[in-house]
Amino acid sequence: MLDTSLYLAADQISGTTDSWILTCPTGSIAQMISQVLWCMRLGWSIFYAIHLSRFFFQVFGNINIFQNDFLKFIFQLSRFSNRLFIGVLPCINGIDLGTFLTLFLFERIDQFLKQIVIYDQFFNTYT
C-alpha cells in the first residue's frame, strides 16, 4: 500500500524529482506532521541565521564581536556548532576554514527540510 502510494504521489508532483515524499493515511495526521515540520523549519532557520551572522562577523574582522553584548551572545550561541569542524581545514589569514564546512553542512540540512512534501490519502499537499 505504501509503496504504490509513493508512486502515485510521485506522479502527482510532476516535475520535482528531488523532493522527499511522505504519505499519511489521514488528513489529520498529515496536518499534525506538517505543523511539526513547520516548527522544525522555523527553529532551524533561526539557528541557521545565528550561525550565518557569526560567519559574517568572523570573516569581516573589523567588527569587534566582544565589545557588544548582543554580538557576544550570538557568537557564544554558535560556538558549539562551529566546534564540529574547527581545525579540520587550515587557517588562512586568521579565518578558520572549518566555518565554511559548517556552513555547507547547515545549507544541506536546510535544503533537505525544504524538500519534504507531505500527502494524505486524497493527495492533498501539506508543506
N, C-alpha and C positions, 0 to 999 in steps of 0.2 A: 504494500500500500504506500509506504513512504517513498520507495524507490520510484514508483510510477508518478507520484505527485511531484517529485522533484523534476522529472522530465516535463510534465505539464507546466509546471511553474517556469521552467527554463524557456518553454515555447511562448509563454505569456510575456516574458520580459522583452524578447525580440530585439536583439542588438547589444545588450550589455552582457558580455560573456565573462567579465571579470568580477561579477557580483557573487556574494555568498548568499545562498537562498536557504531560508529556514521556513518550513511549513508547519503549521499548527492545526490541531483538529477543530478548534472552535475559535470564533472571533474574540471572545473574552480573554482567552489565553494569549492570543496574538497581540491583543491590545496591552495586556499586562507586560508581556515580554518587550514590546516596543517602548513602553514607558521606562522600564528598567534600562533598556539600551539607550534611550534618550538621556537618562541621568548619567550613565557611563560616559556618553559622548560629551556632555556638559562638564563633568568633572575632569575628563581627560583634556579638554580644550583649555580649561583654567590652568591645569598643571603644565600643559604644553606652552601656554603663554608665559608662565613664570619662568620656565626653563629658557624660552626664547629671549626673554628680557635679560636673563643672566648672560646668555651668549653675546648679545649686543653690548652689554656693559663690559664684558671681558675683552671683546675684540677692539672696541674703541676705548683705548687706555687712558684718555684724558679725562674721563669721568671718574671721580673718586667715589667708590662704592661705599666705603666705610664712614664717610662723613655724614651721609644722610641716613636716618634711622629706617625709613621705609625701604630704601635700596639695600641696606644691610640685611633687613628681614627677608627680602626676595632672594638675595644671594645665599643666605643660610637655608632657606626652604629648598633650593635646588641643589644643595651641596651633595645630598646622598645619591641623587640620580647621576650626578657627574662623577662620582667616585667609582662607578662601574668601569669606566674606560680611561681614567686618569693614569698616565704612564704607559699606556699601550702603544701610543704613537709618540714620536719625538716632539719636543717643543721647538717652535720657530718664532723668534723674536718675542719670547715670553708668553706666547699663546700656546696652550696645550691643545694638540690636535685631537685628543680624546673627546673633547667637547663636540667636535664635528661628528664623531661616531655616535655619540649620544643623540645628537640632533637628527642624524639619519635614522636611528632606531625609533625615535619618537615620531618621525614623519611616517615611517612604515606602519606603526601601530595606529596612527591617526587615519591613514588611508584604509586600513583594514576595518576599523569601526564604521567608516562612512560607506563601505561597500556591502554591508549586511542589509538584506531585503527580507521582510517577513510577509508570508502569505497565510491566509486562513483557507478553509476548505472550499470557499467560493472564489478564491483568487483575488480577494481584496488586499490591497497593498498596505502594509504598515511599515513606515520607515522613520 
